Amino acid sequence: MQLSYPGVYVEELSSGVRTITGVPTSVTAFIGRALRGPLHKPVTLNSFADFERAFGGLWQESHLGYSVRDFFQQGGGTALVVRVHAGATSDTATLALGADDSRLGLKAASPGAWGSELEAKVDKDVRPNADGTQDPTLFNLTVTDTATGTVEVFRNVSFATDAARRVDIVLAAESTLVRVDGALPTQPQSSASVEDKAPDGGNDGDPAITAVDITTGANFQADKRGLYALEHADLFNLLVIPPYSGTGDLGDRDVESVVVTEAIRYATDRRAVVILDPPRSWATVDAAKAAADGTFTSSRNAAVYFPHVRQPDPLRDNQVMRFAPSGAVAGAIARTDANRGVWKAPAGLDATLGGVTELALPLTEGEIGRLNPVGVNCLRVAPGAGHVVWGARTRNGSDRIASEWKYLPVRRTALFIEESLFRGIQWAVFEPNDEPLWAQLRLNIGAFLNNLFRQGAFQGKTPRDAYFVKCDATTTTQTDINLGVVNILVGFAPLKPAEFVVLRLQQIAGQIPA
């Protein structure tokens, strides 16, 4: 501020406080087959109605729709859905309006039998030029999805290469139904092309999707396809890959181990947790225990829930069918996060599973007692509450592993803090690496953790007991400064669930008179 006249000058100074905002904790990503919708692109959904509009709703040949339905039914808020597809001959419907040089080729916006229900037509009722003449390259295009009644009208589009509303560009930006297929016309549409045109082809592809369609396909990671389409998403916290095909009984195909392994690796990199379904071979408690205590995957960023659930299927006249539990469990986790916080174990009498008619394998307390110590989270019937989640361990939760990440809420709280701080201190990059910066970091991170402490996220009666933040000359040496490194040490005392409540009862002996 330049002082040029006698008087009072006001100058605003920065306080150095930069608020760190906690990230969402229950954005759930789903991957699987769907009737329709974009391929290899995460679509954000806030309700099952959104899923029906974007992906066509429930489908007997895929668990995906049912899992997404269960997620929202149990209280989930935000989902990311990635559609995968095993290609087959003529799986994308095509339409041709006109012939030869006037031919306008169209194709469905995505593969699937849904495209065989499309119709398209053109007309020449376009705007005139300023001098009253008509531009011969202009036309109107109407596309109708006869199955849903959706109609898209694109007026005054053109096949001219330099046109402002070139038809291929307009359709790519605005249409959910079709794209231009092949070269643009070079001549105006003939009168024959004004008639409605029905499509050729359109099918749902090969039902036998495999790892090739999700993780191991050529250049999938580089091209951000399948699982790696989630690179286009800013954030997700839970990952669900339901069984590959069909609903119903044990004929459902498990997710391959190579996909599970890669999903856990990728989720770990993204600070997310994978919710696993029990394999179909877990038909008995003995089989589940043997697998969970043996070769079944172990990870601090994964949790498995057992058994499957049985619910009415609207596509089978509401007959009670068998379904994977992961979508419903993810919804229960999201509901617990919203009501109590990510540090609350998503289990207990509050973690109900509404809409579940019965469990595929009812469990006794003794059977739960055999599975819980090997890191299998059980579903059970609780009198008065209904079907509930009755376990909160990660796949590192086996007693013999003795992991510090034994409990799911502890792991998810750590991931929440990591992601929030990672995003909340980006401003520090390229700041002068000295005590003023260190003090700001301690202040801002401390304020964030203190807010969590006041919400009940940590153990301890005082903030000193609950967490600490160190960023000073003891964590960042001169060598670190020379290398451009600032080190921040954050510790917290996590809340751990009261997994075993022990009640001790004692009789009071009758007092003997003195």
ChimeraX attribute file (.defattr): number of C-alpha atoms within 10 A of each C-alpha:
attribute: neighborCount
match mode: 1-to-1
recipient: residues
	/A:1	6
	/A:2	5
	/A:3	8
	/A:4	6
	/A:5	7
	/A:6	6
	/A:7	6
	/A:8	6
	/A:9	9
	/A:10	6
	/A:11	5
	/A:12	5
	/A:13	6
	/A:14	6
	/A:15	7
	/A:16	13
	/A:17	12
	/A:18	17
	/A:19	13
	/A:20	18
	/A:21	11
	/A:22	16
	/A:23	18
	/A:24	17
	/A:25	22
	/A:26	28
	/A:27	22
	/A:28	29
	/A:29	27
	/A:30	23
	/A:31	25
	/A:32	25
	/A:33	28
	/A:34	27
	/A:35	24
	/A:36	23
	/A:37	26
	/A:38	18
	/A:39	20
	/A:40	24
	/A:41	22
	/A:42	24
	/A:43	22
	/A:44	18
	/A:45	21
	/A:46	13
	/A:47	18
	/A:48	20
	/A:49	14
	/A:50	15
	/A:51	23
	/A:52	17
	/A:53	13
	/A:54	19
	/A:55	21
	/A:56	17
	/A:57	19
	/A:58	22
	/A:59	18
	/A:60	17
	/A:61	18
	/A:62	21
	/A:63	25
	/A:64	31
	/A:65	27
	/A:66	22
	/A:67	27
	/A:68	31
	/A:69	21
	/A:70	27
	/A:71	28
	/A:72	24
	/A:73	19
	/A:74	22
	/A:75	21
	/A:76	28
	/A:77	18
	/A:78	20
	/A:79	27
	/A:80	23
	/A:81	31
	/A:82	28
	/A:83	25
	/A:84	22
	/A:85	26
	/A:86	17
	/A:87	17
	/A:88	15
	/A:89	10
	/A:90	16
	/A:91	24
	/A:92	24
	/A:93	25
	/A:94	23
	/A:95	25
	/A:96	20
	/A:97	23
	/A:98	22
	/A:99	15
	/A:100	10
	/A:101	14
	/A:102	18
	/A:103	21
	/A:104	25
	/A:105	18
	/A:106	21
	/A:107	23
	/A:108	27
	/A:109	22
	/A:110	22
	/A:111	27
	/A:112	24
	/A:113	19
	/A:114	24
	/A:115	30
	/A:116	23
	/A:117	17
	/A:118	28
	/A:119	18
	/A:120	24
	/A:121	20
	/A:122	25
	/A:123	18
	/A:124	19
	/A:125	12
	/A:126	15
	/A:127	15
	/A:128	12
	/A:129	9
	/A:130	7
	/A:131	6
	/A:132	8
	/A:133	9
	/A:134	14
	/A:135	15
	/A:136	14
	/A:137	19
	/A:138	25
	/A:139	21
	/A:140	18
	/A:141	20
	/A:142	15
	/A:143	20
	/A:144	19
	/A:145	17
	/A:146	14
	/A:147	11
	/A:148	12
	/A:149	9
	/A:150	12
	/A:151	14
	/A:152	18
	/A:153	14
	/A:154	17
	/A:155	19
	/A:156	21
	/A:157	21
	/A:158	25
	/A:159	23
	/A:160	18
	/A:161	14
	/A:162	8
	/A:163	13
	/A:164	12
	/A:165	18
	/A:166	18
	/A:167	26
	/A:168	20
	/A:169	16
	/A:170	16
	/A:171	21
	/A:172	14
	/A:173	10
	/A:174	12
	/A:175	15
	/A:176	16
	/A:177	22
	/A:178	24
	/A:179	22
	/A:180	21
	/A:181	15
	/A:182	12
	/A:183	12
	/A:184	19
	/A:185	20
	/A:186	15
	/A:187	16
	/A:188	20
	/A:189	24
	/A:190	15
	/A:191	11
	/A:192	11
	/A:193	19
	/A:194	16
	/A:195	14
	/A:196	16
	/A:197	17
	/A:198	17
	/A:199	21
	/A:200	17
	/A:201	18
	/A:202	24
	/A:203	19
	/A:204	22
	/A:205	19
	/A:206	12
	/A:207	16
	/A:208	11
	/A:209	19
	/A:210	18
	/A:211	18
	/A:212	13
	/A:213	20
	/A:214	27
	/A:215	21
	/A:216	17
	/A:217	13
	/A:218	11
	/A:219	10
	/A:220	18
	/A:221	16
	/A:222	9
	/A:223	12
	/A:224	16
	/A:225	26
	/A:226	26
	/A:227	31
	/A:228	21
	/A:229	23
	/A:230	24
	/A:231	15
	/A:232	13
	/A:233	14
	/A:234	7
	/A:235	20
	/A:236	22
	/A:237	22
	/A:238	26
	/A:239	28
	/A:240	24
	/A:241	25
	/A:242	28
	/A:243	27
	/A:244	23
	/A:245	22
	/A:246	18
	/A:247	22
	/A:248	18
	/A:249	14
	/A:250	14
	/A:251	10
	/A:252	20
	/A:253	18
	/A:254	18
	/A:255	20
	/A:256	13
	/A:257	12
	/A:258	11
	/A:259	18
	/A:260	18
	/A:261	14
	/A:262	16
	/A:263	22
	/A:264	23
	/A:265	18
	/A:266	18
	/A:267	20
	/A:268	17
	/A:269	10
	/A:270	18
	/A:271	20
	/A:272	28
	/A:273	29
	/A:274	28
	/A:275	24
	/A:276	26
	/A:277	24
	/A:278	23
	/A:279	22
	/A:280	18
	/A:281	11
	/A:282	18
	/A:283	15
	/A:284	12
	/A:285	18
	/A:286	13
	/A:287	12
	/A:288	23
	/A:289	20
	/A:290	14
	/A:291	16
	/A:292	23
	/A:293	18
	/A:294	11
	/A:295	8
	/A:296	15
	/A:297	18
	/A:298	21
	/A:299	19
	/A:300	22
	/A:301	24
	/A:302	27
	/A:303	26
	/A:304	26
	/A:305	23
	/A:306	29
	/A:307	28
	/A:308	24
	/A:309	24
	/A:310	22
	/A:311	19
	/A:312	16
	/A:313	18
	/A:314	11
	/A:315	10
	/A:316	10
	/A:317	8
	/A:318	10
	/A:319	12
	/A:320	17
	/A:321	17
	/A:322	20
	/A:323	31
	/A:324	28
	/A:325	28
	/A:326	29
	/A:327	32
	/A:328	29
	/A:329	31
	/A:330	29
	/A:331	30
	/A:332	29
	/A:333	28
	/A:334	28
	/A:335	24
	/A:336	22
	/A:337	20
	/A:338	16
	/A:339	10
	/A:340	14
	/A:341	20
	/A:342	26
	/A:343	24
	/A:344	22
	/A:345	26
	/A:346	30
	/A:347	24
	/A:348	17
	/A:349	17
	/A:350	13
	/A:351	22
	/A:352	25
	/A:353	26
	/A:354	17
	/A:355	16
	/A:356	19
	/A:357	15
	/A:358	18
	/A:359	20
	/A:360	17
	/A:361	17
	/A:362	15
	/A:363	18
	/A:364	10
	/A:365	9
	/A:366	8
	/A:367	14
	/A:368	19
	/A:369	12
	/A:370	15
	/A:371	23
	/A:372	20
	/A:373	17
	/A:374	24
	/A:375	28
	/A:376	29
	/A:377	24
	/A:378	24
	/A:379	27
	/A:380	25
	/A:381	19
	/A:382	14
	/A:383	9
	/A:384	7
	/A:385	14
	/A:386	17
	/A:387	22
	/A:388	24
	/A:389	25
	/A:390	25
	/A:391	27
	/A:392	27
	/A:393	32
	/A:394	30
	/A:395	27
	/A:396	25
	/A:397	27
	/A:398	21
	/A:399	12
	/A:400	11
	/A:401	14
	/A:402	10
	/A:403	14
	/A:404	11
	/A:405	20
	/A:406	22
	/A:407	25
	/A:408	28
	/A:409	26
	/A:410	26
	/A:411	23
	/A:412	26
	/A:413	21
	/A:414	19
	/A:415	21
	/A:416	21
	/A:417	18
	/A:418	16
	/A:419	20
	/A:420	18
	/A:421	19
	/A:422	11
	/A:423	13
	/A:424	19
	/A:425	16
	/A:426	9
	/A:427	9
	/A:428	14
	/A:429	11
	/A:430	8
	/A:431	10
	/A:432	12
	/A:433	17
	/A:434	14
	/A:435	12
	/A:436	13
	/A:437	17
	/A:438	20
	/A:439	14
	/A:440	18
	/A:441	22
	/A:442	20
	/A:443	16
	/A:444	20
	/A:445	25
	/A:446	19
	/A:447	16
	/A:448	20
	/A:449	24
	/A:450	20
	/A:451	13
	/A:452	19
	/A:453	20
	/A:454	11
	/A:455	11
	/A:456	16
	/A:457	23
	/A:458	24
	/A:459	16
	/A:460	16
	/A:461	9
	/A:462	12
	/A:463	18
	/A:464	10
	/A:465	12
	/A:466	21
	/A:467	20
	/A:468	17
	/A:469	17
	/A:470	19
	/A:471	19
	/A:472	20
	/A:473	15
	/A:474	9
	/A:475	12
	/A:476	19
	/A:477	14
	/A:478	12
	/A:479	9
	/A:480	14
	/A:481	15
	/A:482	9
	/A:483	9
	/A:484	14
	/A:485	14
	/A:486	19
	/A:487	16
	/A:488	15
	/A:489	11
	/A:490	16
	/A:491	12
	/A:492	21
	/A:493	15
	/A:494	18
	/A:495	19
	/A:496	16
	/A:497	18
	/A:498	8
	/A:499	14
	/A:500	6
	/A:501	6
	/A:502	7
	/A:503	5
	/A:504	5
	/A:505	6
	/A:506	5
	/A:507	5
	/A:508	6
	/A:509	6
	/A:510	6
	/A:511	6
	/A:512	5
	/A:513	4
	/A:514	3
